[in-house]
């Protein structure tokens, strides 16, 4: 009988908050570069420190914004600055830095390209690697192009590299749903070429090309020697959950920034 009373006592105690309540898991989606580059590991570290589960998936910045607007996720990752056109009262918080890089298959002998030749690839003027003293093979250009609008990488490519111009329309340009899929295709395609983010490219089995002889490394990006630097954001709804604000607060804290930097990604403090 005494055991029955003990069970009842413990049950009542929990109801009156003697027993701690576990926080609800958080969900996020969006920028594949962010997810692969730092966010998935940051979520694991946050759970280790707090016990709060944070589930994140890629899919692209546009997908993340759409998921956030529709309430399917608690936050989104993006490499696009949505503050220029933000009718949905989404809060944009920068948590890290990145750089646009150009990747090819590991077997490609080409090591460096001048930026004007990269523009010629996108315009369709140059379509074969032999024009760069590489193999006699078609340059297969993979581009992340969401059906619902410009992806973060596509937007950065147009702004930072193509100077506002549209890419050409050619048979060697292959649109794909996200930067994550783009990176995977370059890993498998000897003649592949693509733009993506430094944060995620460094984790793939690909070669990052030098631009005008400058290698995309963390040191060169932070020092400003390598061009095409761009911010990475976490997006929040107008009224986020308190636990989401705590997660973002951790990402911005000295401890969180140190963790992001330790992954090889570029933290805000790395740029100070």
Residue pairs with C-beta under 8 A, 6 or more apart in sequence:
10 19
13 19
22 51
23 50
23 51
23 52
23 243
24 241
24 243
25 52
25 53
25 54
25 55
26 52
26 53
26 54
26 55
26 74
26 75
26 241
26 243
26 244
26 247
27 54
27 55
27 56
27 72
27 73
27 74
28 39
28 43
28 54
28 55
28 56
28 57
28 64
28 73
28 74
28 75
28 76
28 77
28 234
29 56
29 57
29 58
29 59
29 63
29 64
29 67
29 72
29 73
29 76
29 77
30 58
30 59
30 60
30 61
30 63
30 64
30 65
30 67
30 68
30 76
30 77
30 78
30 235
31 39
31 58
31 60
31 61
31 64
31 76
31 77
31 78
31 79
31 152
31 179
31 232
32 58
32 59
32 60
32 144
32 178
32 179
32 180
32 181
32 183
32 200
33 79
33 98
33 152
33 153
33 179
33 196
33 197
33 199
33 200
33 232
34 77
34 78
34 79
34 96
34 98
34 197
34 199
34 200
34 232
35 56
35 57
35 58
35 77
35 180
35 200
36 58
36 180
36 183
36 199
36 200
36 203
37 96
37 98
37 197
37 198
37 199
37 200
37 202
37 203
37 232
37 263
37 265
38 96
38 199
38 232
38 260
38 263
38 265
39 56
39 77
40 56
41 263
42 251
42 256
42 259
42 260
43 54
43 55
43 56
45 259
46 52
46 54
46 247
46 250
47 53
47 54
49 250
50 246
50 250
52 243
52 246
52 247
54 247
56 77
58 178
58 179
58 180
59 67
59 177
59 178
59 180
60 144
60 146
60 151
60 152
60 177
60 178
60 179
61 76
61 77
61 78
61 79
61 80
61 151
61 152
62 146
62 148
62 149
62 150
62 151
62 152
63 146
63 148
63 178
64 73
64 76
64 77
64 78
64 235
65 76
65 78
65 82
65 90
65 235
66 148
67 73
67 76
68 75
68 76
68 90
68 235
68 236
68 237
69 88
69 90
71 237
74 237
74 240
74 241
74 244
75 234
75 235
75 236
75 237
75 240
75 244
75 247
75 248
76 234
76 235
77 232
77 233
77 234
77 235
78 92
78 152
78 232
78 233
78 234
78 235
79 98
79 152
79 153
79 156
79 197
79 230
79 231
79 232
79 233
80 150
80 152
80 155
80 156
80 233
81 92
81 231
81 233
82 90
82 92
82 233
82 235
83 92
86 92
89 237
89 238
90 235
90 236
90 237
90 238
91 235
91 236
91 237
91 238
91 240
92 233
92 235
93 233
93 234
93 235
93 236
93 248
93 252
94 231
94 232
94 233
94 268
95 232
95 233
95 234
95 248
95 251
95 252
95 260
95 268
96 199
96 231
96 232
96 260
96 265
96 266
96 267
96 268
97 221
97 222
97 229
97 230
97 231
97 232
97 266
97 267
97 268
97 270
97 271
98 197
98 198
98 199
98 229
98 230
98 231
98 232
98 265
98 266
99 197
99 198
99 216
99 221
99 226
99 227
99 228
99 229
99 230
99 266
100 153
100 156
100 157
100 160
100 161
100 195
100 196
100 197
100 198
100 228
100 230
101 195
101 196
101 197
101 198
101 201
101 208
101 209
101 216
101 228
102 113
102 118
102 193
102 194
102 195
102 208
102 209
102 211
103 183
103 186
103 192
103 193
103 194
103 195
103 196
103 201
103 204
103 206
103 207
103 208
103 209
104 110
104 186
104 192
104 193
104 206
104 207
104 209
105 186
105 187
105 188
105 189
105 190
105 191
105 192
105 206
105 207
106 187
106 205
106 206
106 207
107 190
108 129
108 134
108 135
108 190
108 191
108 207
109 133
109 134
109 135
110 129
110 132
110 133
110 134
110 209
111 207
111 209
111 210
112 209
112 210
112 211
112 212
112 213
113 132
113 209
113 210
113 211
114 211
114 212
115 161
115 211
115 212
115 227
117 126
117 132
118 161
118 211
119 161
119 162
119 163
120 126
121 127
121 139
121 141
121 193
122 141
122 157
122 161
122 162
122 167
122 168
123 165
123 167
123 168
124 168
124 169
124 170
124 172
124 173
125 168
126 132
126 139
127 138
127 139
127 170
127 172
128 136
128 137
128 138
128 139
129 135
129 136
129 137
129 138
129 139
129 191
130 136
130 137
135 190
135 191
137 190
137 191
138 172
138 191
139 172
139 191
139 193
140 172
140 174
140 189
140 191
140 192
140 193
141 167
141 170
141 172
141 173
141 174
141 193
141 194
142 174
142 176
142 182
142 185
142 186
142 189
142 192
142 193
142 194
143 154
143 157
143 167
143 173
143 174
143 175
143 176
143 182
143 194
143 195
144 151
144 153
144 154
144 175
144 176
144 177
144 178
144 179
144 181
144 182
144 196
145 151
145 154
145 175
145 176
145 177
146 154
146 177
146 178
147 177
150 158
151 178
151 179
152 179
153 179
153 182
153 195
153 196
153 197
156 195
156 228
156 230
157 167
157 195
158 164
158 165
158 166
158 167
160 227
160 228
160 230
161 195
161 228
167 173
174 185
176 182
176 185
179 196
179 197
179 200
180 200
182 194
182 196
183 194
183 196
183 200
183 201
183 204
183 206
184 204
185 192
185 194
186 192
186 193
186 194
186 204
186 206
187 204
187 205
187 206
197 230
197 232
198 208
198 216
198 218
198 221
198 266
199 232
199 265
199 266
201 208
201 216
202 208
202 264
208 215
208 216
209 216
210 216
211 226
211 227
211 228
214 220
214 225
214 226
214 227
215 226
216 226
217 226
218 264
218 266
218 270
220 226
221 229
221 266
222 266
222 270
222 271
234 248
234 251
236 244
236 245
236 248
250 256
251 257
251 260
252 268
254 269
257 267
257 268
257 269
258 267
258 269
260 267
261 267
261 269
261 270
